[in-house]
Amino acid sequence: MPFKKVAVFLSLVVLSARICTAQQFAPRDLQNDLAFIKRQVFTVQANPFTELTRKQYEKVFDAARAKLTDSMTAAEFYRLVKPLVSWTSDEHAGITAPDSIAVFDENALLLPFAVSEQGNAYVIDTLLAAANGIAQGAPIKKINGTGINDVLQQCAGFTVGFPAQRRHNAEKYLGYLYGMANPGAGSYTITLQDERSITVPGVPLAAWQRYVQSIMAAPQNCPQKISYQKAGNTGYINACSFLTRSDEEYAAIGRTIDSIYNRAAADGVENLIIDVSRNSGGNSAVGDLLIAGFYDQPYRTYQCNWKRSDEYLATMKGWGMRDDRYERLKPGAILHFDSDTIRPAAGKRRFKGKVYVLIGAGTFSSAMMFATIIKDNKIAPLIGQTPDGHPSHFGEMYYTTVPHTRLGLRLGVKEWIRPAGKTGENELTPDIPLALPAYAGTSPAALNNRVQAIMLAVHAYTGAAAAVNPATPAP
């Protein structure tokens, strides 16, 4: 089965403030919108009962419907329904707000820190602004009178993915998600483990936007989707996006990749680093192009379970796409594709040195699939940090708009299963762990530091005795 294009998303939230509207929606309209969301989740999403049984999920929607007794603004309805899709374990799914709805007030002041779990406590991990009485490492007991566990559970509902992934996101983006779930606060009463209470001021929304962008695949740091630089005896491929919007763009990126491997051969580099640590995805076939430049053996791809629905069938027809096997199935049935074997073309000039693939928190979607294929087929070592996403996941997105409030809804219609299958933990663990230095651009000095850190980790892991060749970037 050939790979399909996988859309690019930041799985957490949309990073923008919006203009507010005070329009009130009647309870009946809100109930209709809720029923619409439920129907889409249950009939379109590839496997909505991953975490909850159908009966349990019904109760979640029933509880939300019980709250629709009075009129609401679209923003209020958004806060009620956004957590409902989190139970799908679909890290691509989400409910989004149109530009007319204020997720945050333009002058919002958000909780100024994130936390991490240490033993039986949650401590301040990142502090976005100095505040009297709190510091990094301070153990948090309550926020505005609510226990930290309850706060994190609420915030986890405003992100997506698997349960542990949502909890981790709630910790890492605590101030951002807390402000989304609890608008209006400008200062916060923090109760520490020793029962001291401290009032801390919030930070502007822009401070959290900058922080989130700094640790995710920031588009402004990706002027070229795939680029190459030489550093000493090491070539560095910065693959920060696999996005192609047309066959012409796909062909162009293929030519770019070919030229990169030609340059690496001409440079005579001994090592090649392919960096997808900040790549949020795009067209999964781009990963095959990268593999073809250095690997000539057959390898296994992903399996796929594709759920049949009339809604997605109509979407496909609107795109001018047809699949007779899919059309013939009854709604709710699953079209299964086994893993394909890719056989790279013979006779192609390929890089002959050592290849390492760099992964990190921003490795997502199609980039995750590329790195997982590398891992499961033992094509090259992975270096870096375990990504926030998961090798087996839901993808190929269906989009629709909720009728009255005009919220956006997206759901994955395919379940992608890694080449190794559903065995063991659903995580992508690097072969060579490395705490990645903060991304500092592609200047000669920044590249030098990044490459040296990576190659030092390689030498330490392999026990190589040879000194690392100092990286001197070519002009």
C-alpha positions as CSV (number, residue, x, y, z in Angstrom):
1,M,0.0,0.0,0.0
2,P,1.5,3.4,-0.9
3,F,1.8,5.9,1.8
4,K,-0.8,8.6,1.9
5,K,-0.1,12.2,2.6
6,V,-0.4,13.1,6.3
7,A,-1.4,16.6,7.3
8,V,0.8,18.7,9.5
9,F,-0.5,19.8,12.9
10,L,0.8,21.1,16.2
11,S,-1.1,18.7,18.4
12,L,-1.4,21.0,21.4
13,V,-3.3,24.2,20.6
14,V,-3.6,27.0,18.2
15,L,-1.1,29.7,19.2
16,S,-3.1,32.9,18.7
17,A,-5.4,35.3,20.5
18,R,-8.8,36.0,18.8
19,I,-11.3,38.7,18.5
20,C,-14.2,38.1,20.8
21,T,-17.9,37.9,19.9
22,A,-20.6,38.2,22.5
23,Q,-23.3,36.3,20.5
24,Q,-25.3,34.0,22.6
25,F,-26.5,30.6,21.3
26,A,-29.8,29.0,22.4
27,P,-29.6,25.7,24.4
28,R,-31.3,23.9,21.5
29,D,-28.6,25.0,19.0
30,L,-25.9,24.1,21.4
31,Q,-27.4,20.6,22.0
32,N,-27.6,20.1,18.2
33,D,-23.9,21.1,17.9
34,L,-23.0,18.7,20.7
35,A,-24.9,15.9,19.0
36,F,-23.1,16.7,15.7
37,I,-19.7,16.4,17.4
38,K,-20.7,13.1,19.0
39,R,-21.9,11.6,15.8
40,Q,-18.7,12.6,14.0
41,V,-16.4,11.2,16.7
42,F,-18.3,7.9,16.9
43,T,-18.7,7.3,13.1
44,V,-15.7,8.9,11.5
45,Q,-12.7,8.6,13.9
46,A,-10.7,5.4,13.2
47,N,-11.2,3.9,16.7
48,P,-12.9,6.2,19.1
49,F,-13.2,3.6,21.8
50,T,-9.4,3.2,22.4
51,E,-9.7,4.4,26.0
52,L,-13.4,4.3,26.9
53,T,-16.1,1.8,26.0
54,R,-18.9,3.1,23.9
55,K,-21.1,3.1,27.0
56,Q,-18.5,5.1,29.0
57,Y,-18.1,7.6,26.1
58,E,-21.9,8.0,25.9
59,K,-21.9,9.1,29.6
60,V,-19.1,11.7,28.9
61,F,-21.3,13.3,26.2
62,D,-24.4,13.0,28.4
63,A,-22.7,14.9,31.2
64,A,-21.8,17.7,28.7
65,R,-25.4,17.8,27.4
66,A,-26.7,18.2,31.0
67,K,-24.8,21.5,31.2
68,L,-26.6,23.0,28.2
69,T,-29.6,24.4,30.0
70,D,-28.9,28.1,29.3
71,S,-27.6,30.2,26.4
72,M,-23.8,30.3,25.9
73,T,-21.3,32.1,23.8
74,A,-19.3,30.1,21.3
75,A,-16.2,30.6,23.5
76,E,-18.1,29.1,26.5
77,F,-19.3,26.2,24.4
78,Y,-15.7,25.7,23.1
79,R,-14.4,25.3,26.6
80,L,-17.1,22.7,27.4
81,V,-16.6,20.5,24.3
82,K,-12.9,20.8,23.6
83,P,-12.0,18.1,26.2
84,L,-14.5,15.6,24.7
85,V,-12.2,14.6,21.8
86,S,-9.2,14.0,24.1
87,W,-10.6,10.5,25.0
88,T,-10.0,9.3,21.5
89,S,-6.2,9.1,22.1
90,D,-5.9,10.8,18.7
91,E,-2.9,13.1,18.8
92,H,-4.0,14.8,15.5
93,A,-7.6,15.4,16.6
94,G,-9.0,18.6,18.0
95,I,-11.7,21.2,18.3
96,T,-10.6,24.6,17.1
97,A,-12.1,28.1,17.3
98,P,-12.7,30.3,14.3
99,D,-11.2,33.8,14.3
100,S,-14.4,35.3,15.7
101,I,-14.0,33.4,19.0
102,A,-11.6,34.6,21.8
103,V,-9.7,31.6,23.2
104,F,-7.8,34.2,25.2
105,D,-8.4,37.8,25.8
106,E,-5.9,40.0,24.0
107,N,-4.7,41.3,27.4
108,A,-4.7,37.9,29.1
109,L,-2.2,37.3,31.9
110,L,-1.4,33.6,32.2
111,L,0.0,31.5,35.0
112,P,3.8,32.0,34.7
113,F,5.2,28.5,35.1
114,A,5.1,24.9,34.1
115,V,5.7,21.9,36.4
116,S,7.2,18.4,36.3
117,E,6.6,15.4,38.6
118,Q,9.4,14.6,41.1
119,G,8.6,11.8,43.4
120,N,5.2,12.4,45.0
121,A,5.3,16.1,44.2
122,Y,4.9,18.5,41.3
123,V,7.6,21.2,41.3
124,I,8.1,24.3,39.1
125,D,10.1,23.2,36.1
126,T,10.1,26.3,34.0
127,L,9.5,29.8,35.2
128,L,8.6,32.3,32.5
129,A,9.0,35.4,34.7
130,A,10.5,36.1,38.0
131,A,8.0,36.2,40.9
132,N,8.7,36.9,44.6
133,G,8.4,33.8,46.8
134,I,8.6,31.1,44.1
135,A,11.5,29.7,42.2
136,Q,12.4,26.8,40.0
137,G,12.1,23.5,42.0
138,A,9.4,24.9,44.4
139,P,6.8,22.2,45.1
140,I,3.2,23.2,44.2
141,K,0.2,22.0,46.2
142,K,-2.7,24.1,45.0
143,I,-3.4,26.8,42.3
144,N,-6.3,29.2,43.2
145,G,-7.4,26.7,45.9
146,T,-7.6,23.7,43.6
147,G,-5.2,20.7,44.2
148,I,-2.5,20.4,41.6
149,N,-3.6,16.9,40.5
150,D,-7.1,18.2,39.7
151,V,-5.6,21.2,37.9
152,L,-3.5,18.9,35.7
153,Q,-6.4,16.6,35.0
154,Q,-8.4,19.6,33.8
155,C,-5.6,20.9,31.7
156,A,-4.9,17.5,30.2
157,G,-8.4,17.6,28.7
158,F,-7.4,20.7,26.7
159,T,-4.7,18.8,24.8
160,V,-4.8,15.5,22.9
161,G,-3.0,12.2,22.4
162,F,-2.6,9.2,24.6
163,P,-3.3,9.5,28.4
164,A,0.3,9.8,29.6
165,Q,1.0,12.2,26.7
166,R,-1.9,14.5,27.7
167,R,-0.7,14.5,31.3
168,H,2.8,15.3,30.2
169,N,1.5,18.2,28.0
170,A,-0.5,19.5,30.9
171,E,2.7,19.7,33.0
172,K,4.8,21.2,30.2
173,Y,2.3,23.8,29.1
174,L,0.5,24.3,32.4
175,G,0.1,28.1,32.3
176,Y,-1.0,28.1,28.7
177,L,-3.6,25.4,29.2
178,Y,-4.8,26.7,32.5
179,G,-5.5,30.1,31.0
180,M,-7.5,28.4,28.2
181,A,-9.6,26.4,30.6
182,N,-9.9,29.2,33.2
183,P,-10.1,32.6,31.5
184,G,-10.1,35.9,33.3
185,A,-7.4,35.6,36.0
186,G,-4.6,38.1,36.1
187,S,-2.9,36.9,39.3
188,Y,-2.7,33.5,40.9
189,T,-2.7,32.3,44.5
190,I,-0.1,29.5,44.7
191,T,-0.1,27.2,47.8
192,L,3.2,25.5,48.3
193,Q,3.7,22.1,50.0
194,D,4.6,23.8,53.3
195,E,1.1,25.5,53.1
196,R,2.5,29.0,52.4
197,S,0.3,30.9,50.0
198,I,1.9,33.3,47.5
199,T,0.1,35.6,45.0
200,V,2.0,35.8,41.7
201,P,1.3,38.0,38.7
202,G,0.5,36.5,35.4
203,V,2.6,36.8,32.2
204,P,1.3,38.1,28.8
205,L,0.0,35.5,26.3
206,A,2.9,36.4,24.0
207,A,5.4,35.0,26.6
208,W,3.7,31.6,26.5
209,Q,3.4,31.7,22.7
210,R,7.2,32.3,22.4
211,Y,7.9,29.5,24.9
212,V,5.6,26.9,23.1
213,Q,7.1,27.8,19.7
214,S,10.6,27.4,21.1
215,I,10.1,23.8,22.0
216,M,7.9,22.8,19.1
217,A,8.7,22.8,15.4
218,A,8.6,26.6,14.9
219,P,7.8,27.5,11.3
220,Q,9.8,30.7,11.4
221,N,13.0,28.6,12.0
222,C,12.4,26.6,8.8
223,P,13.1,28.8,5.8
224,Q,14.1,25.7,3.8
225,K,12.2,22.5,4.4
226,I,15.3,20.4,3.8
227,S,18.8,21.9,3.7
228,Y,22.4,20.8,4.0
229,Q,25.6,22.2,5.7
230,K,29.1,20.7,6.1
231,A,30.8,20.7,9.5
232,G,34.2,19.2,9.4
233,N,33.9,15.5,8.5
234,T,30.1,15.6,9.1
235,G,27.3,16.6,6.9
236,Y,24.1,17.9,8.5
237,I,20.7,17.7,6.9
238,N,18.2,20.0,8.5
239,A,14.9,18.3,7.6
240,C,12.5,20.6,9.4
241,S,9.4,19.9,7.3
242,F,8.1,17.2,5.0
243,L,5.2,19.4,3.8
244,T,4.4,19.3,0.1
245,R,1.2,20.8,-1.3
246,S,1.3,19.4,-4.8
247,D,3.0,16.8,-7.0
248,E,5.3,19.6,-8.3
249,E,6.4,20.5,-4.7
250,Y,7.0,16.8,-4.1
251,A,9.1,16.5,-7.2
252,A,11.1,19.6,-6.3
253,I,11.9,18.4,-2.8
254,G,13.1,15.1,-4.4
255,R,15.5,17.1,-6.6
256,T,16.7,18.9,-3.5
257,I,17.4,15.7,-1.6
258,D,19.3,14.3,-4.6
259,S,21.4,17.4,-4.8
260,I,22.1,17.2,-1.0
261,Y,23.4,13.7,-1.3
262,N,25.6,14.7,-4.3
263,R,27.0,17.6,-2.2
264,A,27.7,15.2,0.7
265,A,29.6,12.9,-1.7
266,A,31.6,15.8,-3.2
267,D,32.4,17.1,0.3
268,G,33.8,13.6,1.3
269,V,32.1,13.7,4.7
270,E,32.3,10.5,6.8
271,N,29.2,11.0,8.8
272,L,25.7,12.3,8.0
273,I,23.1,13.6,10.5
274,I,19.5,13.8,9.4
275,D,17.8,16.1,11.9
276,V,14.0,15.6,12.2
277,S,13.9,16.8,15.9
278,R,11.8,19.8,14.9
279,N,9.8,18.4,12.1
280,S,6.0,18.3,12.5
281,G,5.3,16.3,9.5
282,G,3.8,16.6,6.0
283,N,4.1,14.0,3.2
284,S,5.3,10.7,4.5
285,A,6.8,9.8,1.1
286,V,9.5,12.5,1.6
287,G,10.9,10.2,4.3
288,D,11.3,7.4,1.7
289,L,13.3,9.9,-0.5
290,L,15.7,10.5,2.3
291,I,16.1,6.8,3.0
292,A,16.8,6.1,-0.7
293,G,19.8,8.4,-0.6
294,F,21.8,6.2,1.8
295,Y,20.1,2.8,2.0
296,D,19.7,0.1,-0.6
297,Q,18.1,-2.8,1.2
298,P,14.3,-3.7,1.4
299,Y,12.5,-2.3,4.4
300,R,9.0,-2.6,5.9
301,T,6.5,0.3,6.2
302,Y,3.5,0.9,8.3
303,Q,0.3,-1.1,8.5
304,C,-3.0,0.8,8.3
305,N,-6.6,0.4,9.5
306,W,-8.9,2.8,7.5
307,K,-12.4,3.3,8.9
308,R,-15.2,3.6,6.4
309,S,-17.7,6.5,6.9
310,D,-20.1,8.3,4.6
311,E,-18.7,11.6,5.8
312,Y,-15.1,10.9,4.8
313,L,-16.3,9.3,1.5
314,A,-18.0,12.6,0.7
315,T,-14.8,14.5,1.6
316,M,-12.7,12.2,-0.8
317,K,-15.2,12.7,-3.6
318,G,-15.0,16.5,-3.1
319,W,-11.2,16.2,-3.6
320,G,-11.7,14.2,-6.7
321,M,-10.4,11.0,-5.1
322,R,-11.8,7.5,-5.4
323,D,-11.1,4.1,-3.8
324,D,-13.4,1.4,-4.9
325,R,-12.5,-1.0,-2.1
326,Y,-13.3,1.8,0.5
327,E,-16.6,2.7,-1.3
328,R,-17.8,-0.9,-1.3
329,L,-17.5,-1.3,2.5
330,K,-20.4,-0.6,4.8
331,P,-20.0,2.4,7.1
332,G,-18.1,1.5,10.2
333,A,-16.1,-1.3,8.5
334,I,-12.3,-1.3,8.5
335,L,-10.2,-1.5,5.4
336,H,-6.9,-3.1,6.5
337,F,-3.6,-2.7,4.7
338,D,-0.6,-4.9,5.6
339,S,2.9,-3.4,5.8
340,D,4.4,-3.0,2.4
341,T,8.0,-3.8,1.5
342,I,9.9,-0.8,-0.1
343,R,12.7,-1.9,-2.4
344,P,15.0,1.1,-3.1
345,A,15.9,1.4,-6.8
346,A,19.1,-0.4,-7.8
347,G,22.0,1.5,-9.4
348,K,21.4,4.7,-7.5
349,R,24.4,6.6,-6.2
350,R,24.2,6.6,-2.4
351,F,26.0,8.0,0.6
352,K,28.4,5.4,1.9
353,G,29.3,6.8,5.3
354,K,27.7,6.5,8.7
355,V,24.2,8.0,9.0
356,Y,22.5,9.1,12.3
357,V,18.9,10.4,12.6
358,L,18.2,13.1,15.2
359,I,14.8,13.0,17.0
360,G,13.3,15.2,19.7
361,A,10.1,16.6,21.2
362,G,9.2,18.2,17.8
363,T,9.4,14.9,15.8
364,F,5.7,14.4,14.9
365,S,3.3,12.9,12.3
366,S,5.1,12.0,9.1
367,A,8.5,12.7,10.7
368,M,7.6,10.3,13.4
369,M,6.8,7.7,10.8
370,F,10.1,8.2,9.0
371,A,12.1,7.8,12.3
372,T,10.1,4.8,13.3
373,I,10.7,3.1,10.0
374,I,14.4,3.8,10.5
375,K,14.2,2.3,14.0
376,D,12.1,-0.8,13.3
377,N,14.1,-1.8,10.3
378,K,17.5,-1.1,11.9
379,I,18.4,1.2,9.1
380,A,20.4,3.7,11.1
381,P,20.8,4.7,14.8
382,L,18.5,7.3,16.3
383,I,20.0,10.0,18.5
384,G,18.3,12.5,20.8
385,Q,15.2,12.5,23.0
386,T,12.0,10.4,22.9
387,P,9.4,12.5,21.0
388,D,6.1,13.6,22.6
389,G,4.2,11.8,19.9
390,H,3.9,8.0,19.3
391,P,5.0,5.6,16.6
392,S,1.5,4.0,16.2
393,H,-1.1,6.7,16.0
394,F,-4.1,8.0,14.2
395,G,-3.8,10.2,11.1
396,E,-5.1,11.2,7.7
397,M,-7.4,14.0,8.8
398,Y,-11.1,14.6,8.3
399,Y,-12.2,18.2,8.8
400,T,-15.7,19.6,9.3
401,T,-17.4,22.6,10.9
402,V,-19.9,22.4,13.7
403,P,-23.2,23.9,12.3
404,H,-24.2,26.7,14.7
405,T,-21.1,27.8,16.7
406,R,-18.8,27.2,13.7
407,L,-16.2,25.4,15.7
408,G,-13.7,23.4,13.7
409,L,-13.5,19.6,14.2
410,R,-10.7,17.3,13.0
411,L,-10.4,13.6,13.5
412,G,-8.0,10.9,12.2
413,V,-9.7,8.3,9.9
414,K,-6.7,5.9,9.8
415,E,-4.8,4.0,12.4
416,W,-1.2,3.8,11.5
417,I,0.6,0.8,13.1
418,R,4.4,0.8,13.2
419,P,6.3,-1.9,11.2
420,A,7.2,-3.7,14.4
421,G,3.5,-4.0,15.2
422,K,1.6,-3.4,18.4
423,T,4.2,-4.9,20.7
424,G,5.7,-3.4,23.8
425,E,5.6,0.3,24.6
426,N,4.3,2.7,22.0
427,E,7.2,5.1,22.2
428,L,10.2,5.9,19.9
429,T,13.2,5.5,22.1
430,P,16.6,6.8,20.7
431,D,19.4,4.3,20.4
432,I,21.8,7.0,21.6
433,P,20.2,9.3,24.3
434,L,21.2,13.0,24.1
435,A,19.7,16.0,25.8
436,L,19.5,18.3,22.8
437,P,20.9,21.8,23.0
438,A,18.4,24.5,22.4
439,Y,18.0,25.2,18.7
440,A,20.0,28.3,17.9
441,G,19.7,28.5,14.1
442,T,22.1,27.5,11.3
443,S,24.9,29.9,11.8
444,P,28.4,28.4,11.6
445,A,28.8,28.7,15.4
446,A,25.4,27.2,16.2
447,L,25.9,24.3,13.7
448,N,29.4,23.7,15.1
449,N,28.0,23.3,18.7
450,R,25.1,21.1,17.6
451,V,27.2,18.7,15.5
452,Q,29.9,18.5,18.2
453,A,27.3,17.6,20.8
454,I,25.8,14.9,18.6
455,M,29.1,13.3,17.6
456,L,30.4,13.4,21.1
457,A,27.3,11.4,22.2
458,V,28.0,9.0,19.3
459,H,31.6,8.5,20.3
460,A,30.7,8.1,24.0
461,Y,28.0,5.6,23.2
462,T,30.1,3.5,20.9
463,G,33.2,3.8,23.0
464,A,35.2,5.2,20.0
465,A,38.7,6.2,21.1
466,A,39.3,8.6,18.3
467,A,38.9,12.3,19.2
468,V,36.0,14.1,17.6
469,N,37.1,16.1,14.6
470,P,36.4,19.7,15.4
471,A,33.6,20.9,13.2
472,T,34.6,23.8,11.0
473,P,31.6,24.7,8.8
474,A,32.3,25.4,5.2
475,P,31.5,28.9,4.0
